[in-house]
Amino acid sequence: MKLFSKTYSDSLLNHYESYFGKKGVRRDWKIGPTEKLHSDFYVLEIAPNKVHNVWTYLTVGMSLDRTDENLIELFVHSPKQSDSIVELLTLNASFHRNSEFLNLHHTVNFGEAWINNSICDHGFVSL
């Protein structure tokens, strides 16, 4: 099982870094019930680059070990570097793993503005 998760995580990381043409930084959120996440889960942070001139945050391993068809990874673009987006993606991964699955066309209530004083406090899972 661990071998598969490592292969999946490495393949996903290679895919992300190949697409963006830039190395990412592993970001682990350690506050809250993160022990309920897969041990190989993390958020990848990619600085503005030639593909997207914004910060990009991507889940790595959000759906590891799921045995149903709800196998997804999430990403968020941000105009600035943000710990709160690392937290947001980690919480959504935990929700997906431990409460109810997330999939295409689902809406997620963030419980607060996604960044600064934005009026946006929900997300929509889309392609």
C-alpha positions in Angstrom: 0.0 0.0 0.0 2.7 2.4 0.9 4.6 1.7 -2.3 1.5 2.6 -4.3 1.0 5.9 -2.5 4.6 6.9 -2.9 4.4 6.1 -6.6 1.2 8.0 -7.0 2.5 11.0 -5.0 5.8 11.1 -7.0 4.0 10.8 -10.3 1.6 13.6 -9.3 4.5 15.8 -8.2 6.3 15.2 -11.5 3.2 16.0 -13.4 2.7 19.3 -11.6 6.3 20.4 -11.9 6.5 19.4 -15.6 3.3 21.4 -16.4 4.4 24.5 -14.5 8.1 24.2 -15.5 9.1 25.0 -12.0 9.8 23.1 -8.7 7.2 23.4 -6.0 7.6 23.7 -2.3 6.0 21.1 0.0 3.7 22.8 2.5 2.3 20.7 5.4 -0.4 22.2 7.6 0.1 20.9 11.2 -2.8 22.6 13.0 -6.0 20.6 13.7 -6.8 17.0 13.1 -4.3 16.4 10.4 -3.7 12.8 11.6 -6.8 11.9 9.8 -5.2 12.6 6.5 -3.1 10.1 4.6 0.5 10.2 5.8 1.7 11.1 2.3 -0.7 14.0 1.8 0.7 17.6 1.4 0.0 20.8 -0.4 2.4 21.9 -3.2 3.0 25.6 -3.5 4.2 26.9 -6.9 5.4 30.5 -7.3 4.3 32.6 -10.2 5.8 31.3 -13.4 5.6 31.3 -17.2 2.4 29.3 -17.2 0.5 31.2 -14.6 1.5 34.6 -13.1 -0.1 33.8 -9.8 0.7 31.5 -6.8 -0.7 28.0 -7.3 -1.6 25.6 -4.4 -2.2 22.0 -5.3 -3.2 18.9 -3.2 -0.9 15.9 -3.5 -2.5 12.7 -2.2 -6.0 14.0 -1.3 -7.6 10.8 -2.6 -4.9 8.3 -1.7 -6.4 4.9 -0.7 -10.0 5.8 -1.8 -11.6 2.8 -3.3 -14.5 4.6 -5.0 -14.8 6.8 -8.1 -14.3 10.0 -6.1 -10.6 10.4 -6.9 -9.7 14.0 -7.2 -7.0 16.5 -6.4 -7.7 20.3 -5.9 -5.9 23.4 -6.8 -6.3 27.1 -6.0 -4.7 30.1 -7.8 -3.9 33.1 -5.6 -2.7 36.6 -6.2 -0.4 36.3 -3.2 1.4 33.7 -1.2 -0.9 32.4 1.5 -0.8 30.1 4.5 -4.6 30.3 4.7 -4.9 28.5 1.3 -2.6 25.7 2.5 -5.0 25.4 5.5 -8.1 25.6 3.2 -6.9 22.8 0.9 -5.8 20.7 3.9 -9.2 21.0 5.5 -11.0 20.2 2.3 -8.8 17.1 1.9 -9.7 16.0 5.4 -13.4 16.6 4.7 -13.0 14.5 1.5 -11.3 11.7 3.3 -13.2 11.6 6.6 -16.7 13.1 6.2 -18.2 13.3 2.7 -16.5 12.9 -0.6 -15.9 15.9 -2.9 -16.2 15.6 -6.7 -17.0 17.6 -9.7 -19.8 20.2 -9.4 -19.7 20.2 -5.6 -19.8 23.4 -3.7 -17.7 23.9 -0.6 -18.4 26.4 2.2 -15.1 27.8 3.4 -16.6 29.3 6.5 -14.7 32.6 5.9 -13.4 34.6 3.1 -10.9 32.6 1.0 -8.4 35.5 1.1 -8.3 38.8 2.9 -11.6 40.7 2.8 -13.0 38.9 -0.2 -16.8 38.3 -0.3 -16.1 34.8 -1.8 -16.5 32.3 1.0 -17.4 29.2 -1.1 -15.6 27.2 -3.7 -16.9 25.2 -6.7 -15.2 22.0 -7.8 -14.9 22.1 -11.6 -12.5 20.9 -14.4 
